[in-house]
């Protein structure tokens, strides 16, 4: 008889633990997570930041927002330009990015904490350096160039890497240079 009572107590404890675990999981699910997204369709047109005889630096602004219900942190963000030599080899390309609210000029991306339903703006720079020494000549025939913006985000769960793509159009380069 005591074995039967002990077994009933153990089963009751197991059921209580299972119910508490389910309640905890429902609570966590209700709390949500971060959902930080870049909005590449709302980027600004590229504009000239700096120009010399042999190079031009362009920039555009990309808004981002945390659509989630918890704080999110962009730990790292960097643009990767996609212009192989086979497509266009007259310029050397450099890209970097920064948070527009906290500008830095050392190519270091400082982490950003984004509250739920809030956002900000990332500024992406593209420097085109002419290989002949004359950027106006070297830029002739410039094709479109995709730029992947990769960013590492962390919230309540493990970190993950997301990507957004923007495009530098030849028309934007010509317009920025005043052609």
C-alpha positions as CSV (number, residue, x, y, z in Angstrom):
1,X,0.0,0.0,0.0
2,X,2.8,2.5,0.8
3,X,4.3,1.7,-2.7
4,X,1.0,2.7,-4.3
5,X,0.8,6.0,-2.3
6,X,4.5,6.8,-3.1
7,X,3.8,6.2,-6.8
8,X,0.8,8.5,-6.7
9,X,2.9,11.2,-5.0
10,X,5.6,10.8,-7.7
11,X,3.1,11.0,-10.5
12,X,1.4,14.0,-9.0
13,X,4.8,15.8,-8.7
14,X,5.7,14.9,-12.3
15,X,2.3,16.3,-13.5
16,X,2.8,19.5,-11.5
17,X,6.3,19.9,-12.9
18,X,5.0,19.3,-16.5
19,X,2.2,21.9,-16.0
20,X,4.6,24.4,-14.6
21,X,7.0,23.8,-17.5
22,X,4.2,24.4,-20.0
23,X,3.1,27.5,-18.2
24,X,6.7,28.8,-18.3
25,X,6.9,28.0,-22.1
26,X,3.7,29.9,-22.7
27,X,5.0,32.9,-20.7
28,X,8.2,32.9,-22.7
29,X,6.3,32.6,-26.0
30,X,4.1,35.6,-25.0
31,X,7.2,37.7,-24.2
32,X,8.4,37.3,-27.8
33,X,11.8,38.1,-29.2
34,X,13.6,40.8,-31.1
35,X,13.1,41.1,-34.9
36,X,15.6,43.6,-36.2
37,X,15.3,44.2,-39.9
38,X,17.0,46.6,-42.3
39,X,14.6,48.2,-44.8
40,X,16.6,48.3,-48.1
41,X,13.6,49.4,-50.2
42,X,13.5,52.7,-48.2
43,X,17.2,53.5,-48.7
44,X,18.1,57.0,-49.9
45,X,19.7,57.6,-53.2
46,X,23.5,57.6,-53.2
47,X,25.1,61.0,-52.7
48,X,28.7,62.3,-52.9
49,X,30.4,62.5,-49.5
50,X,33.9,63.3,-50.9
51,X,35.5,63.5,-54.3
52,X,39.0,64.0,-55.5
53,X,40.6,63.6,-59.0
54,X,41.2,59.9,-58.5
55,X,38.3,58.8,-56.3
56,X,34.7,59.4,-55.2
57,X,33.0,58.4,-52.0
58,X,29.3,57.9,-52.1
59,X,26.9,57.2,-49.3
60,X,23.3,56.2,-48.8
61,X,21.1,55.8,-45.6
62,X,19.2,52.6,-44.8
63,X,16.6,52.7,-42.1
64,X,16.2,49.7,-39.7
65,X,13.5,48.8,-37.1
66,X,13.0,46.3,-34.3
67,X,9.6,44.8,-35.2
68,X,9.8,42.4,-32.2
69,X,8.6,42.7,-28.6
70,X,12.0,42.6,-26.9
71,X,15.2,44.7,-27.1
72,X,17.5,43.6,-29.9
73,X,21.2,44.3,-30.3
74,X,23.0,44.7,-33.6
75,X,26.4,43.4,-32.5
76,X,28.2,43.8,-35.9
77,X,27.3,45.1,-39.3
78,X,29.3,45.3,-42.5
79,X,28.7,45.8,-46.2
80,X,30.1,43.5,-48.8
81,X,30.3,44.9,-52.3
82,X,29.9,42.5,-55.2
83,X,31.8,43.8,-58.2
84,X,34.1,41.1,-59.7
85,X,36.9,42.1,-62.0
86,X,35.2,40.2,-64.8
87,X,32.3,42.6,-64.6
88,X,34.2,45.9,-64.2
89,X,37.9,46.3,-63.5
90,X,38.6,50.0,-63.8
91,X,38.0,50.9,-60.2
92,X,38.9,49.6,-56.8
93,X,36.0,49.5,-54.4
94,X,35.9,50.0,-50.6
95,X,32.8,49.8,-48.4
96,X,32.0,50.5,-44.8
97,X,29.0,51.4,-42.6
98,X,28.2,53.2,-39.4
99,X,25.2,54.1,-37.2
100,X,24.0,57.6,-38.3
101,X,23.3,58.5,-34.7
102,X,26.8,57.7,-33.5
103,X,29.2,58.3,-36.4
104,X,32.6,56.8,-36.3
105,X,35.4,57.1,-38.8
106,X,37.6,54.1,-37.9
107,X,35.6,51.5,-39.7
108,X,34.5,50.0,-36.4
109,X,30.8,49.3,-36.0
110,X,29.7,50.0,-32.5
111,X,26.9,47.7,-31.2
112,X,23.4,49.3,-31.1
113,X,20.6,48.3,-28.7
114,X,17.2,48.8,-30.3
115,X,14.0,49.0,-28.2
116,X,10.8,47.3,-29.5
117,X,9.1,49.2,-32.2
118,X,12.0,51.6,-32.5
119,X,14.7,52.0,-35.1
120,X,17.4,54.1,-36.6
121,X,19.5,54.6,-39.7
122,X,22.6,53.0,-41.0
123,X,24.9,54.9,-43.4
124,X,26.7,52.9,-46.0
125,X,29.7,54.3,-47.7
126,X,31.2,53.2,-51.1
127,X,34.5,54.5,-52.2
128,X,35.4,54.1,-55.9
129,X,39.1,54.6,-56.6
130,X,40.1,54.9,-60.2
131,X,42.9,52.6,-61.3
132,X,44.2,55.1,-63.9
133,X,44.1,58.0,-61.5
134,X,41.2,59.8,-63.2
135,X,37.9,58.7,-61.6
136,X,35.7,60.5,-64.2
137,X,37.3,58.4,-67.0
138,X,37.5,55.2,-65.0
139,X,33.8,55.3,-64.0
140,X,32.6,55.3,-67.6
141,X,30.7,52.1,-68.3
142,X,30.2,51.4,-64.6
143,X,27.6,48.6,-64.2
144,X,25.2,48.2,-61.3
145,X,26.8,46.9,-58.1
146,X,25.0,44.9,-55.5
147,X,26.0,45.4,-51.9
148,X,25.1,42.9,-49.2
149,X,24.7,44.4,-45.8
150,X,25.3,41.6,-43.2
151,X,24.4,42.1,-39.6
152,X,24.6,40.0,-36.5
153,X,21.7,40.4,-34.1
154,X,21.1,39.0,-30.6
155,X,18.0,39.2,-28.4
156,X,16.5,36.8,-25.9
157,X,17.7,33.8,-27.9
158,X,21.0,32.9,-29.6
159,X,22.6,35.4,-32.0
160,X,21.9,35.1,-35.7
161,X,23.1,36.7,-38.9
162,X,20.8,38.4,-41.4
163,X,21.4,40.0,-44.7
164,X,19.9,42.8,-46.8
165,X,20.8,43.8,-50.3
166,X,21.1,47.2,-51.8
167,X,22.2,48.2,-55.3
168,X,24.3,51.0,-56.6
169,X,22.9,51.9,-60.0
170,X,25.1,53.4,-62.8
171,X,22.5,56.3,-63.0
172,X,23.1,57.1,-59.3
173,X,26.9,57.3,-59.9
174,X,26.4,59.6,-62.9
175,X,23.9,61.8,-61.1
176,X,26.2,62.0,-58.1
177,X,29.1,63.0,-60.3
178,X,27.0,65.6,-62.1
179,X,27.0,64.0,-65.5
